[in-house]
């Protein structure tokens, strides 16, 4: 029976190709759009991912990672005094202007890290030495943004707010949403570039000792200092949650994904119904030969399963190709966690079941006497 079902399916090439194309389009649209959405969310939390701190301490009014509410420096010593804190270091983040050769300027994200431990600096160094940041008037520059800064090299000089800044390292890290160049220096040098500030602390990066988990230490810091403290993963989700609830980005992507599902379902249902109607006499013949409704339903589901697997595979392949090509030729973010193919698979199953419903109903209603009619 299943071999006969395959012969019926492959025998009508036009409808078979139409079914595969409809499901392929649906799968590709679902996976591509959700991958771009996830990539954007990763860019929103790029600062957190690049820093790799176990616990982030901040002002209680801060809503997401780029919503910096500066703190006074004495908060750093209060956090260090909390039991369970292995170490706590300052972290400074602000937007600044860097002067390029030729008189042009570029907005940068200036990051200041602890001068002793250099915690907060990227771990992957492409050129130079990150330890040289302890030398006065030195900076490290992100690799992806070199072209925005005139393609400088290690040893070249740039000016930040009319103050000399010599490049001692080129680093690699995840890009942020605004695609601003990251420039790293020590906390003290960053304050020098930015000028005197009453509240210079953006964050306090903290590590728990062996007796506390990040979640337990966060609760203890909040109770004793009345600051907000989050483990790294929780802070990432807090930032993502803000953008999901307060921007139109999720709605726009959800509409596109929904259209992909609807179009795939409509094409599949209409085409498969037409396929069954053209072969209704063959189903009636099988009924006349003693085939039960259960057997015919399994044949229809098997045909839809074959089409769904082929469309799903091609759709994922095209999405993977987009994942390679898009980041290579544009700055558009693209990230596919394992949940996305699973969501696409569930969608294909739903679309296949939906498209089978009308065909199954027609086959069940078909009378065996239909084969004897002229």
N, C-alpha and C positions, 0 to 999 in steps of 0.2 A: 504493500500500500504506500509506504513512504517513498519507494523508488518511483512509483507511478505519480505521486504528488510532485516529486522533483521534475519529472518529465513534463508534467502539465505546466509547472512554473517556468522552466527554461524554454518551453516551446513557444511561449508568447514573449519574444524578446523585448518588444517595445514596452509592454507593461512591466516586465521584470526590471528593465533599466529605469523606468520612471519611478518604481517603488524604491529601488536602491538610491537613486538620486535624491528623492524626497527625504529619506531617512539620513542620508549622508549630509545633506544641507542642514537638517535639524541638529544632528550631533555636532557638526563643526561649529554652528552658530552658538550652541549652548556652551561648548567647551572653550571656544575662543573668547567669548565675551566674559565668561566667569574667570578665565585665566587673566585677562586684562584687568578685571576688577580686583582680583587678588593681588596682582602686581602693583596696582595703585595703592592698595592698603599696606603693602610691604614698604612702599616708599614713604608713606605717612609715618611709619615707625622706624625709619632708617637710622635716626640718631640713637635710638635705644639699641637696635641691633648692632650698630657699629661699636658702641661703647662697652657692651658686655659687662655690666655691673649687676650684682646679685640683687641689690635693693636700691631703689631711687627714693630720695627724700626731697620734698618740695613744699612750696607754699600751699596751704589748704585750698586756696582759691583757683589753683591751676586745673584746667579742664583737659588738656592734652599736651603732648610733649613740646609743641611749638608755642604754646600759650604760656610763655615764661613770665612768672611773677617773682622778681628778684627778692632775695633775702639778705639780711645783714650777716656779717661774718661770724658774729657770736653764736649763731645757730649751729655752725660747724662744731664748735667746742661742746655745745649741749648734746649733740648727737654722739660725739666721741665719748661722752661720759656715761652713756646708756650701757647697762650691763648686757653683754652678748655681742657687742660691736667689736669685731676683730680690727677693723680699720675704717676710717671715713675720710674721704678726700673731697676737695672742692671741684666743681665743674662749672665753667663759665661758657655761655653761648649767647651770641648776639649777631646782628647784621652789621656789617661795616663796609667801607669802600676801600678798594685797593687800586692804586694808580699804576697804570701800565705804561710801557715805553711808547712814546708818541703822544702822550697827554690824555689818553682815554682812561676811563675808570670802569670798574666792575664791582657789582654788589657781591659780597661773599658772606658765608656763614663762618664767623670767627669762633673757634673753639679753644678754650683755655683749660689745661689739665694740670694736675698736681705735678710740681717740678721734680720731686724726689722719686716718686714711683712711676710717673708718666701714665698712670691708669686713666683710661679714656682715649688714649691714642690708638690708631689702627695697629693691628698686629702684623699685617702684611706690608712690608716695605719693598718697593720696587727699586729704588735707588737711594743712595746716601745712608745716613745713620740717624735713626730717630732719637738716639741719646744726645745728639748734638743740639737738640732743642733747649738744653740747659744753658747753652751759650747765649749771651744777650743778643737781641735783635735777630732772632732766627725763627723760621717757620717751616712747616711741612705742608705740602700741597697734594690734593687729590689727583690721581692720574687721569680720570675721565674728563676733568675740567681744564686740563692744561691748555687746550686750544682756545679757551675763553680768556686765558691770561697771557696769550701771545706765545704759547709753547716754550715756557722757560725751562731751564735745566738746573740741576744741583749746582749751587754756587752763584746763580744769578740773583740780582737784587731787585726787589719790588718795594713799593712804599704803601704803607697802610696808614691812612690819615696823616700823611706827610711825615711819617716816621719810617726809617729804614727797616727792611725785613729781608734777610738773606735766606734763600731756600737751602735747607740742609738735608731734606728727604722728600721723596715722592712716594705716596702711599696709595694703596688700593682699598676701597671700601664700597659698600652699597650706596647707590645714588639716592638722594632725597626727592621728594615730590616736586619741589620748586626748581630742581636742577641747578641749584646754586653751588658754586665751588666751595668745598670745605677747605679751610685753612686752619692748621693746628699750631699751637704754641703753648708755652707754659701759662699757668694761671696768672702769675705776676706780670709776664710780658703782655698777655691779653688785656689786663687792666691798664697797662701803660699805653697800649694802642688805642684803647677806648676812652681814656681820660678818667679822672676821678669820679667814682660812683659811691653814693651813700649805701646802696644795696647791691653789692657786686655778685653775690652768689646766685647762680641759676638753679643748680641742683647740688645735692650732696650724695656722692656715690659711696655705698656702704657694703661691707662684707660681714656676714655673721660668723661667729666662732663655731667651734664644733658642737656646742651645746644648743644651738638655735638653728632652726630652719629659716629661710628668707621670710616666709609668711609669719612665723612667730616673732621674729625680730621686727618686722614691719609694725605689727600690733603693739609691741612694747615701745618702739620709738614714738608712735602716735600717742600712746597713753602718757608718756613722760614729757614730750616736747610740744604736743599739740600741733605738730606738723603732719603733713600727709606723707605716708611711706608705702611704697608698692614694690613687690617682687617684680623682676624684669618682665616676665610673661604677663602678669596682671596689668602692669603699666602699658604694655603693648595693646592689650585688649581694651583698656580704658580709652586709649587714643583712637583705636579703630571704632569703638562704640560711639565716640563723639562724632566722627565723620559720617557714620552710618545714620545716626539720628538727626544730624543737623545740616546735612547737605543733600542735594538731589542726585548724587552719584548713584546710590543703590537703586533708586526708582528707575533711572534711565537704563541701567544695565538690566534690571528685572523686566522692563518692557521689551527690550530686544530679545532676551532669552525666552520670554513668554511667546513672542511672535514666532520664534524658531520652532517652539513646540507646537503651536497652533497650525503653522504652515505645514510642518511635517505630518501632523495628524490628518489634516485635510487632504493632502496629496495622497497619503497612504490609504486612507479610508475610501476615497473616491476611486482610486486606481484599482485597489484590491476588490472592491465591490463590482467594478466593471469586469475584472478578470473572472470572478466567480460566475457572473451572469453569462459570460461567453462560454463557460464550461459547465453550465448548469445541467446540460443534457448528460454529460459524463458522470456527474455526481448522481443524477437520477438513475443512470445505468448501473452504477455500483449499488445503489439502493435496491434496484430490481434483482441484482445478483445476490442480495442478502447482507450487504454491508449495513451496519447499524449507524445510527446518528452519532454515537460516541466515536466510532471509527472515522467518520467524515469530519467531525469537529477536530479530532487529533491531526488529521491530514491538513486542515486549514491552518491550525496553530503551528504545525511543523513548517509549512510554507512561509508563514509570517516570521517564524524564528530564523529560518535561513536568510530571508531578506534582511531582517533586523541585524543579524550578526555581520553580514557583508557591509551593510550601510554603517553600522557602528565602527567596524574596523577601518573602513575608508575615511570616515569622518574624523576618527582619532588620529589617523595618519596625516590628514590635511592640517589638523590642529597642531600636531607636533612640528610639521613643516613651518607653519606660521610662527611657532615658538622659536624656531631657529632663525628665520628670515627677519621677522619684525625687529627684535632687539639689535640685529646686525646692521640694519639700514636706517633705523629711527631710534629715538630716545623713549619710545613707548615701552612701558613696563609690561612684563609677561611672566606669569608664574603659575604653574599647574600643580597644586597639591593632589594627593591621591584621592581626595574626596570628589574632585571634579569628574574624572572618568566614571566614578561610581554613580554620581548624580545623572550623568548622561546615559549610563546603562539603565538606570531605573526609568528615565524618561522614554528611552527606546522601548522598553518592555510595556510601559503604559500606552505609548502610541500604537504599538503592535496589537495589543489587546483591544484597543479602541477600534482600530481599523478592521479587526477580525469580527467584531460584534455583528455588524450589518450582514457580512458575508455568511456567518454561521446561521443567522436567523433565516436567510434566504435558502440555504441548503437544507435546513431542518424542514422548511415548508414545502420543499420540492417533492413531488409525488413520483413514485416509480413508474407510473403509467405514462409519464411525460415522454419516456423513450419510445413508446409505441405510437405516439401521435405524429401525423404527417405534418 
